[in-house]
Amino acid sequence: MYSSEALSTIFQRIVQFEEDVKTLYDDCIDKLDDTIIVEILQSISNEEKGHIELAKNLMTIIQEDFLKEAREKEG
């Protein structure tokens, strides 16, 4: 089983990956003229934005659990 700290590290890497992917999609959108392709890429980019937000929320939950575990061990 992963520790909260390990999970936090994993999800930090996932967030970074998702942000990099979104940047790539956005760069392509800025350089293309084909409306259909741009619309599809924009849709994918928006999904990546949602993935980023969800992963950040998950990281917050994991960090809160980590702090809770640490307090319980101390107290």
Beta strands, then each sheet from edge to edge (+ up, - down):
end
